[in-house]
Amino acid sequence: MNASRFPYIALAIGLFLFPIVIMGRTLNSEGETSLPLLTLLLASEFAFFVTAIGAYLGFRQIRSAGSTRGVTVATVICALLSVSFLLLGISVWPS
């Protein structure tokens, strides 16, 4: 696999997992999350690492080869998703 395509793959994985984590963390009538806690934490952590790596590789590609619109958009969205998944993972963790 070419490393220049990874930001796009990371973006697709992040956009796929984001609504799953958002909908899975909603509480039902018993006060439990829709998805099991471990599943939510695992999905958040996996998506965080994938999108963070996608953002890193995208920034590295922008620095070395120059900026193109597609890579820049994918990199910025990956960076935002990575921060979002980090915060979602922390907010799901029981206190």
N, C-alpha and C positions, 0 to 999 in steps of 0.2 A: 504494500500500500504506500502511496505517495504521501509524504507528510504535508504537502500543500493542500490536500483535500480534507485533512482531519478537522479543521474548523467547521466545515460544512456538515460533516458527520456528527461532530459534537453538538452542533446547533440542532440538528434533527433529533438526536437523542434527548437533548435538554427540552426541546419543545414538546416532545412526546411525553416525557415524564412529569413535566410541570403541572398539567391539569390533573394527572393521577394523584400527585402528592397533595395538591390543593383540595381536590374533592375527597381524598382519603382521610384528611385530617378533620373533616367536619364531624361533629358529635351527634350521636343518635339519642334517642329518648332516655337510655340508661346512662348517658354520660361517657360512652366509649366511642373511640374513633371508628369510622367506617371500615378502614383497613387496620390490620393488626399493627401495633406500635413498632415492632421489629421490622416489618415490611416498609413502613413509612421511613424509618431511620435508614434502612439499607438503600432504599430508592433515592433518598435525599443525598446520602453520602456518595453513592455511585455517580449520580448526576453532577454533584459538586466537583468531583475529581475529573470527570470527563470534560465538563465545560471549562474548568480551569485550565486543563491541558490544551483544550481547543483555543482558548484565549491566548495562552502563552505562545503556542505555535503560530497563531495568527499574527501576534505582535512581532514575533521573530521574522516572519515572512514579510511583513510590511517594512521592517527595518532593512532587510537585506535586498529585497527585490523591488521595493517601492509599493506604493499604495494603489490598490484598485478598489473600486466601489464594493464589489461583492465580498472580497476578503475583509475589508474594513467593517462592513455591516455585520458580517458573521462574527468577527472578532469582538466587536463592541457588545453584541447581543449575548455572546458566550460569556463575556466578563460580567454583564448584568445578571445573567442567569446563575452564574457561579455564586455571586454574592447572595442572590435570592435563595438558592438551595442551602447555603450555609445558614442563613437566618431562619429558614423554614425548619431545618434539622434541629436547630437550637430551640425553636419555639415548640416543637413537638415533644422534645425531651421532657419527661415528667419531673416536676420540681419537688 
